[in-house]
Structure formats: C-alpha cells, structure tokens
C-alpha cells in the first residue's frame, strides 16, 4: 500500500500529517505543491475537486484537510498489509526450503 501526502509550504496540517506517518515508520511520499516542478500535479488535483491541503491518497481512498481519524485508519491498513505480505513471504520461503529438502 502506498501513501502520498500532498502539501504546501507554511501548512501546519501538512507538516503534522507528514510527521505522523514518519513517526509511525510508514514510508509516505511527500509532494510539495508549492514547488513549481509540481504544478501539473497541483492542476490535476484541482481538476479532481481538491482545494485545500493536505491531500492524502492511499490505495483505498483520498481525502483533504486534517483528518486524524483517516490517518490512523490508513496506518492500520498499511500495517495489516505489511503483515500479510511478510506472512506470504515466510510461507513461500518455507515451501522453497521444503522443496529443496525433498529433492536432496
């Protein structure tokens, strides 16, 4: 699951949101909409109807403004997906080890 935070300079809620994910150990991409290099991204977000920052986009939803409830929910979803991914990797490694052991 990827999380992208769109923010701008001098936006305390943007900084709060970015730091929340950082403290949670969740690698959220931060896109500074004040940077002229991101003008097309800003234009696209406006076309989608977003008018204030922060804007947070996850695989499951997108929201704007200060939403601690959705930040917590998205962090929980991220952790659940990571746990599932790790369990699958462990199962695959166990299968591979079992197959190698069976052939020797």
DSSP file (Angstrom, degrees, kcal/mol; ACC not computed):
  #  RESIDUE AA STRUCTURE BP1 BP2  ACC     N-H-->O    O-->H-N    N-H-->O    O-->H-N    TCO  KAPPA ALPHA  PHI   PSI    X-CA   Y-CA   Z-CA
    1    1 A X              0   0    0      0, 0.0     2,-0.4     0, 0.0    57,-0.0   0.000 360.0 360.0 360.0 131.9    0.0    0.0    0.0
    2    2 A X        -     0   0    0     26,-0.0     2,-0.4     2,-0.0    57,-0.4  -0.830 360.0-161.1-108.0 148.5    1.4    3.4   -0.9
    3    3 A X  E     -a   28   0A   0     24,-0.5    26,-2.5    -2,-0.4     2,-0.4  -0.996   5.1-171.4-128.5 128.9    0.5    6.6    0.8
    4    4 A X  E     -aB  29  57A   0     53,-2.5    53,-2.8    -2,-0.4     2,-0.6  -0.982   6.2-160.9-122.1 130.4    1.1   10.0   -0.7
    5    5 A X  E     -aB  30  56A   0     24,-3.3    26,-2.9    -2,-0.4     2,-0.6  -0.952   4.7-160.7-110.3 121.1    0.8   13.3    1.1
    6    6 A X  E     +aB  31  55A   0     49,-3.5    49,-2.2    -2,-0.6    48,-0.6  -0.905  29.1 149.8-100.4 123.6    0.3   16.4   -1.0
    7    7 A X  E     -a   32   0A   0     24,-2.6    26,-3.9    -2,-0.6    27,-0.3  -0.707  30.8-137.9-138.9-171.6    1.2   19.5    1.0
    8    8 A X    >   -     0   0    0     24,-0.2     3,-0.9    -2,-0.2     6,-0.1  -0.966  37.1 -74.8-150.2 164.6    2.5   23.0    0.6
    9    9 A X  T 3  S+     0   0    0     -2,-0.3     3,-0.1     1,-0.2     5,-0.0  -0.241 113.1  18.0 -59.3 149.0    4.8   25.5    2.4
   10   10 A X  T 3  S+     0   0    0      1,-0.2     2,-0.6     2,-0.1    -1,-0.2   0.814  87.6 132.6  58.4  34.9    3.5   27.1    5.6
   11   11 A X    <>  -     0   0    0     -3,-0.9     4,-2.0     1,-0.1     5,-0.2  -0.916  37.1-170.9-117.7 103.4    0.8   24.4    6.1
   12   12 A X  H  > S+     0   0    0     -2,-0.6     4,-2.5     1,-0.2     5,-0.2   0.862  87.5  52.4 -64.8 -35.5    0.8   23.2    9.6
   13   13 A X  H  > S+     0   0    0      2,-0.2     4,-2.4     1,-0.2    -1,-0.2   0.853 107.4  53.3 -68.5 -32.8   -1.6   20.4    8.9
   14   14 A X  H  > S+     0   0    0      2,-0.2     4,-2.6     1,-0.2    -2,-0.2   0.931 111.8  44.6 -64.2 -45.5    0.6   19.2    6.0
   15   15 A X  H  X S+     0   0    0     -4,-2.0     4,-2.7     2,-0.2     5,-0.2   0.902 112.5  51.9 -65.9 -42.1    3.6   19.0    8.3
   16   16 A X  H  X S+     0   0    0     -4,-2.5     4,-2.0     2,-0.2    -1,-0.2   0.915 112.2  46.4 -60.3 -43.9    1.5   17.3   11.0
   17   17 A X  H  X S+     0   0    0     -4,-2.4     4,-1.8     2,-0.2    -2,-0.2   0.930 112.9  48.5 -65.9 -46.6    0.3   14.7    8.6
   18   18 A X  H  X S+     0   0    0     -4,-2.6     4,-1.9     1,-0.2    -2,-0.2   0.926 113.6  47.2 -59.4 -45.9    3.8   14.1    7.1
   19   19 A X  H  X S+     0   0    0     -4,-2.7     4,-3.0     1,-0.2    -1,-0.2   0.833 104.9  60.9 -68.0 -32.2    5.3   13.7   10.6
   20   20 A X  H  X S+     0   0    0     -4,-2.0     4,-1.8    -5,-0.2    -1,-0.2   0.962 108.5  42.3 -58.2 -51.5    2.5   11.4   11.7
   21   21 A X  H  <>S+     0   0    0     -4,-1.8     5,-2.7     1,-0.2     4,-0.5   0.887 113.4  53.7 -64.6 -37.4    3.4    8.8    9.0
   22   22 A X  H ><5S+     0   0    0     -4,-1.9     3,-1.3     1,-0.2    -1,-0.2   0.936 109.1  47.9 -60.9 -46.9    7.1    9.3    9.7
   23   23 A X  H 3<5S+     0   0    0     -4,-3.0    -1,-0.2     1,-0.3    -2,-0.2   0.824 109.4  54.2 -63.5 -31.3    6.7    8.6   13.4
   24   24 A X  T 3<5S-     0   0    0     -4,-1.8    -1,-0.3    -5,-0.2    -2,-0.2   0.537 115.1-117.9 -79.9  -6.3    4.6    5.5   12.6
   25   25 A X  T < 5 +     0   0    0     -3,-1.3     2,-0.6    -4,-0.5    -3,-0.2   0.765  67.1 142.6  74.9  25.1    7.5    4.3   10.4
   26   26 A X      < -     0   0    0     -5,-2.7     2,-1.7    -6,-0.2    -1,-0.3  -0.884  53.8-130.7-103.8 121.7    5.3    4.4    7.3
   27   27 A X        +     0   0    0     -2,-0.6   -24,-0.5    -3,-0.1     2,-0.5  -0.517  36.3 174.7 -75.4  89.3    7.1    5.5    4.1
   28   28 A X  E     -a    3   0A   0     -2,-1.7     2,-0.3   -10,-0.2   -24,-0.2  -0.810  29.7-127.5 -95.9 133.4    4.7    8.1    2.8
   29   29 A X  E     -a    4   0A   0    -26,-2.5   -24,-3.3    -2,-0.5     2,-0.5  -0.621  21.3-150.6 -76.6 136.2    5.8   10.1   -0.2
   30   30 A X  E     -a    5   0A   0     -2,-0.3     2,-0.6   -26,-0.2   -24,-0.2  -0.949   9.7-168.5-112.4 126.1    5.5   13.8    0.3
   31   31 A X  E     -a    6   0A   0    -26,-2.9   -24,-2.6    -2,-0.5     2,-0.9  -0.957  13.5-146.7-115.2 116.4    4.8   16.0   -2.7
   32   32 A X  E >   -a    7   0A   0     -2,-0.6     3,-1.3   -26,-0.2     6,-0.2  -0.727   8.7-168.0 -85.4 108.6    5.3   19.8   -2.1
   33   33 A X  T 3  S+     0   0    0    -26,-3.9   -25,-0.2    -2,-0.9    -1,-0.2   0.590  82.9  69.3 -74.4  -9.7    2.7   21.5   -4.2
   34   34 A X  T 3  S+     0   0    0    -27,-0.3     2,-0.5     3,-0.0    -1,-0.3   0.679  78.6  95.5 -77.4 -17.7    4.4   24.9   -3.6
   35   35 A X  S X  S-     0   0    0     -3,-1.3     3,-2.6     1,-0.2     4,-0.0  -0.621  77.1-140.1 -75.9 122.8    7.3   23.6   -5.7
   36   36 A X  G >  S+     0   0    0     -2,-0.5     3,-1.6     1,-0.3     4,-0.2   0.770 100.0  69.2 -55.1 -26.1    6.8   24.9   -9.3
   37   37 A X  G 3  S+     0   0    0      1,-0.3     3,-0.3     2,-0.1    -1,-0.3   0.715  98.1  51.9 -65.2 -18.8    8.0   21.5  -10.5
   38   38 A X  G <> S+     0   0    0     -3,-2.6     4,-2.3    -6,-0.2    -1,-0.3   0.128  72.7 114.7-103.3  20.0    4.8   20.0   -9.2
   39   39 A X  H <> S+     0   0    0     -3,-1.6     4,-2.4     1,-0.2    -1,-0.2   0.866  76.2  50.8 -59.4 -38.9    2.5   22.5  -11.0
   40   40 A X  H  > S+     0   0    0     -3,-0.3     4,-2.2     2,-0.2    -1,-0.2   0.869 109.0  51.4 -68.9 -35.0    0.9   19.8  -13.2
   41   41 A X  H  > S+     0   0    0      2,-0.2     4,-2.5     1,-0.2    -2,-0.2   0.932 110.8  48.7 -64.4 -45.2    0.2   17.6  -10.1
   42   42 A X  H  X S+     0   0    0     -4,-2.3     4,-2.3     1,-0.2    -2,-0.2   0.916 110.6  50.9 -59.5 -44.9   -1.5   20.6   -8.4
   43   43 A X  H  X S+     0   0    0     -4,-2.4     4,-2.2     1,-0.2    -1,-0.2   0.908 110.3  49.2 -60.5 -43.2   -3.6   21.3  -11.6
   44   44 A X  H  X S+     0   0    0     -4,-2.2     4,-1.7     2,-0.2    -1,-0.2   0.917 110.3  50.5 -64.1 -43.9   -4.7   17.6  -11.7
   45   45 A X  H  <>S+     0   0    0     -4,-2.5     5,-2.4     1,-0.2     4,-0.2   0.897 110.1  50.2 -62.0 -39.7   -5.7   17.6   -8.0
   46   46 A X  H ><5S+     0   0    0     -4,-2.3     3,-1.6     1,-0.2    -1,-0.2   0.906 107.7  53.4 -63.9 -41.1   -7.7   20.8   -8.6
   47   47 A X  H 3<5S+     0   0    0     -4,-2.2    -1,-0.2     1,-0.3    -2,-0.2   0.831 104.7  56.1 -62.0 -31.2   -9.4   19.2  -11.6
   48   48 A X  T 3<5S-     0   0    0     -4,-1.7    -1,-0.3    -5,-0.1    -2,-0.2   0.504 127.3-102.0 -79.2  -3.5  -10.3   16.3   -9.3
   49   49 A X  T < 5S+     0   0    0     -3,-1.6     2,-0.4     1,-0.3    -3,-0.2   0.511  75.1 139.4  99.8   5.6  -12.0   18.8   -6.9
   50   50 A X      < +     0   0    0     -5,-2.4    -1,-0.3    -6,-0.2    -2,-0.1  -0.716  14.5 163.2 -87.4 131.0   -9.4   19.1   -4.2
   51   51 A X        +     0   0    0     -2,-0.4     2,-0.3     1,-0.1    -1,-0.1   0.476  54.8  45.6-127.0  -6.6   -9.0   22.7   -3.0
   52   52 A X  S    S-     0   0    0      2,-0.1     2,-0.3    13,-0.0    13,-0.2  -0.957  79.4 -83.2-139.1 159.2   -7.1   22.5    0.3
   53   53 A X  S    S+     0   0    0     -2,-0.3    13,-0.2    11,-0.2   -40,-0.2  -0.782  86.4  50.4-114.7 159.4   -4.2   20.7    1.8
   54   54 A X        -     0   0    0    -48,-0.6    11,-2.7    -2,-0.3     2,-0.5   0.518  62.8-175.5 -74.8 156.6   -3.1   18.3    3.0
   55   55 A X  E     -BC   6  64A   0    -49,-2.2   -49,-3.5     9,-0.2     2,-0.5  -0.991   6.3-164.3-115.7 127.4   -4.4   15.9    0.5
   56   56 A X  E     -BC   5  63A   0      7,-2.8     7,-2.2    -2,-0.5     2,-0.5  -0.956   3.8-168.9-118.2 129.9   -3.7   12.3    1.3
   57   57 A X  E     +BC   4  62A   0    -53,-2.8   -53,-2.5    -2,-0.5     5,-0.2  -0.974  11.8 165.8-122.1 124.4   -4.0    9.5   -1.2
   58   58 A X        -     0   0    0      3,-3.1   -55,-0.2    -2,-0.5    16,-0.0  -0.645  53.9 -94.5-118.1-179.2   -3.9    5.8   -0.3
   59   59 A X  S    S+     0   0    0    -57,-0.4     3,-0.1    -2,-0.2   -56,-0.1   0.841 124.4  38.8 -64.3 -31.1   -4.9    2.8   -2.4
   60   60 A X  S    S-     0   0    0      1,-0.2     2,-0.3    14,-0.0    -1,-0.2   0.718 124.3  -5.0 -96.1 -23.6   -8.3    2.8   -0.8
   61   61 A X        -     0   0    0      2,-0.0    -3,-3.1    13,-0.0     2,-0.4  -0.990  47.9-139.8-163.7 166.5   -9.2    6.5   -0.5
   62   62 A X  E     +C   57   0A   0     -2,-0.3     2,-0.3    -5,-0.2    -5,-0.2  -0.998  25.8 168.7-135.4 138.1   -8.2   10.1   -0.9
   63   63 A X  E     -C   56   0A   0     -7,-2.2    -7,-2.8    -2,-0.4     2,-0.3  -0.949  20.1-141.3-143.4 165.3   -9.1   12.9    1.4
   64   64 A X  E     +C   55   0A   0     -2,-0.3    -9,-0.2    -9,-0.2   -11,-0.2  -0.921  57.7  24.9-127.1 155.9   -8.2   16.5    2.1
   65   65 A X  S    S-     0   0    0    -11,-2.7     2,-0.7    -2,-0.3   -11,-0.3  -0.217 104.9 -32.3  88.0 179.9   -7.7   18.5    5.2
   66   66 A X        +     0   0    0    -13,-0.2     2,-0.2     1,-0.1     3,-0.1  -0.655  64.9 161.3 -79.3 111.0   -6.8   17.5    8.7
   67   67 A X    >>  +     0   0    0     -2,-0.7     4,-2.1     1,-0.1     3,-0.5  -0.642  11.0 169.5-133.4  75.4   -8.3   14.0    9.3
   68   68 A X  H 3> S+     0   0    0      1,-0.2     4,-2.5    -2,-0.2     5,-0.2   0.844  80.4  59.2 -55.6 -34.3   -6.6   12.2   12.2
   69   69 A X  H 3> S+     0   0    0      1,-0.2     4,-2.0     2,-0.2    -1,-0.2   0.912 109.5  41.7 -61.9 -42.7   -9.2    9.5   12.1
   70   70 A X  H <> S+     0   0    0     -3,-0.5     4,-2.7     2,-0.2    -1,-0.2   0.807 111.0  56.7 -76.1 -29.7   -8.4    8.6    8.5
   71   71 A X  H  X S+     0   0    0     -4,-2.1     4,-2.1     2,-0.2    -2,-0.2   0.940 110.2  44.8 -63.9 -45.9   -4.6    8.9    9.2
   72   72 A X  H  X S+     0   0    0     -4,-2.5     4,-2.3     2,-0.2    -2,-0.2   0.922 113.8  50.3 -63.5 -44.2   -4.9    6.3   11.9
   73   73 A X  H  X S+     0   0    0     -4,-2.0     4,-2.4     1,-0.2    -2,-0.2   0.923 111.2  47.9 -60.3 -45.4   -7.1    4.1    9.8
   74   74 A X  H  X S+     0   0    0     -4,-2.7     4,-2.3     1,-0.2    -1,-0.2   0.862 110.3  52.4 -66.8 -34.4   -4.7    4.2    6.9
   75   75 A X  H  X S+     0   0    0     -4,-2.1     4,-2.3     2,-0.2    -1,-0.2   0.903 110.1  48.6 -66.4 -40.4   -1.8    3.4    9.2
   76   76 A X  H  X S+     0   0    0     -4,-2.3     4,-2.4     2,-0.2    -2,-0.2   0.919 111.9  48.8 -64.1 -43.6   -3.6    0.4   10.5
   77   77 A X  H  X S+     0   0    0     -4,-2.4     4,-2.5     2,-0.2    -2,-0.2   0.898 110.2  52.0 -62.7 -40.4   -4.4   -0.7    6.9
   78   78 A X  H  X S+     0   0    0     -4,-2.3     4,-2.5     1,-0.2    -2,-0.2   0.939 110.7  47.3 -61.3 -47.1   -0.8   -0.3    6.0
   79   79 A X  H  X S+     0   0    0     -4,-2.3     4,-2.5     1,-0.2    -2,-0.2   0.894 111.2  51.4 -63.0 -40.4    0.4   -2.4    8.9
   80   80 A X  H  X S+     0   0    0     -4,-2.4     4,-2.4     2,-0.2    -1,-0.2   0.924 111.1  47.4 -63.0 -44.1   -2.1   -5.1    8.1
   81   81 A X  H  X S+     0   0    0     -4,-2.5     4,-2.5     1,-0.2    -2,-0.2   0.900 111.7  50.7 -64.1 -40.2   -1.0   -5.3    4.5
   82   82 A X  H  X S+     0   0    0     -4,-2.5     4,-2.4     2,-0.2    -2,-0.2   0.903 110.1  50.1 -64.1 -40.5    2.7   -5.4    5.6
   83   83 A X  H  X S+     0   0    0     -4,-2.5     4,-2.4     2,-0.2    -2,-0.2   0.925 111.8  47.6 -62.1 -45.3    1.9   -8.2    8.0
   84   84 A X  H  X S+     0   0    0     -4,-2.4     4,-2.3     1,-0.2    -2,-0.2   0.903 111.2  51.2 -62.8 -41.4    0.1  -10.2    5.3
   85   85 A X  H  X S+     0   0    0     -4,-2.5     4,-2.2     1,-0.2    -2,-0.2   0.913 111.1  48.0 -62.6 -43.1    3.0   -9.6    2.9
   86   86 A X  H  X S+     0   0    0     -4,-2.4     4,-2.5     2,-0.2    -2,-0.2   0.898 110.3  51.8 -65.3 -40.6    5.5  -10.8    5.4
   87   87 A X  H  X S+     0   0    0     -4,-2.4     4,-2.4     2,-0.2    -2,-0.2   0.913 109.9  49.3 -63.1 -42.1    3.4  -13.9    6.1
   88   88 A X  H  X S+     0   0    0     -4,-2.3     4,-2.5     2,-0.2    -2,-0.2   0.914 111.0  49.8 -62.7 -42.7    3.2  -14.7    2.4
   89   89 A X  H  X S+     0   0    0     -4,-2.2     4,-2.5     1,-0.2    -2,-0.2   0.915 110.9  49.5 -62.2 -42.8    7.0  -14.3    2.1
   90   90 A X  H  X S+     0   0    0     -4,-2.5     4,-2.3     1,-0.2    -1,-0.2   0.900 111.2  49.5 -63.6 -40.4    7.6  -16.6    5.0
   91   91 A X  H  X S+     0   0    0     -4,-2.4     4,-2.4     2,-0.2    -2,-0.2   0.908 111.2  49.4 -64.2 -42.0    5.2  -19.2    3.6
   92   92 A X  H  X S+     0   0    0     -4,-2.5     4,-2.6     2,-0.2    -2,-0.2   0.916 111.6  48.5 -64.1 -43.0    7.0  -19.0    0.2
   93   93 A X  H  X S+     0   0    0     -4,-2.5     4,-2.6     1,-0.2    -2,-0.2   0.897 111.1  50.5 -63.7 -40.1   10.4  -19.4    1.9
   94   94 A X  H  X S+     0   0    0     -4,-2.3     4,-2.3     2,-0.2    -2,-0.2   0.910 111.2  48.6 -64.9 -41.5    9.2  -22.4    3.9
   95   95 A X  H  X S+     0   0    0     -4,-2.4     4,-2.7     2,-0.2    -2,-0.2   0.923 112.0  48.9 -62.6 -44.3    7.8  -24.0    0.7
   96   96 A X  H  X S+     0   0    0     -4,-2.6     4,-2.5     1,-0.2    -2,-0.2   0.919 112.1  48.0 -61.9 -43.7   11.0  -23.5   -1.1
   97   97 A X  H  X S+     0   0    0     -4,-2.6     4,-2.3     1,-0.2    -1,-0.2   0.892 112.4  49.8 -64.4 -39.1   13.1  -24.9    1.8
   98   98 A X  H  X S+     0   0    0     -4,-2.3     4,-2.1     2,-0.2    -2,-0.2   0.901 111.4  48.3 -66.1 -41.3   10.7  -27.9    2.0
   99   99 A X  H  X S+     0   0    0     -4,-2.7     4,-1.4     2,-0.2    -2,-0.2   0.898 112.4  48.4 -66.6 -40.4   11.0  -28.5   -1.8
  100  100 A X  H  X S+     0   0    0     -4,-2.5     4,-0.7     1,-0.2    -2,-0.2   0.904 111.9  49.6 -65.6 -40.7   14.8  -28.2   -1.7
  101  101 A X  H >< S+     0   0    0     -4,-2.3     3,-0.7     1,-0.2    -2,-0.2   0.882 109.0  52.9 -65.0 -38.6   15.0  -30.6    1.3
  102  102 A X  H 3< S+     0   0    0     -4,-2.1    -1,-0.2     1,-0.2    -2,-0.2   0.790 107.4  51.6 -69.2 -28.0   12.7  -33.1   -0.5
  103  103 A X  H 3<        0   0    0     -4,-1.4    -1,-0.2     1,-0.2    -2,-0.2   0.587 360.0 360.0 -85.9 -10.3   14.9  -33.1   -3.6
  104  104 A X    <<        0   0    0     -4,-0.7    -1,-0.2    -3,-0.7    -2,-0.2   0.421 360.0 360.0-104.2 360.0   18.1  -33.9   -1.7
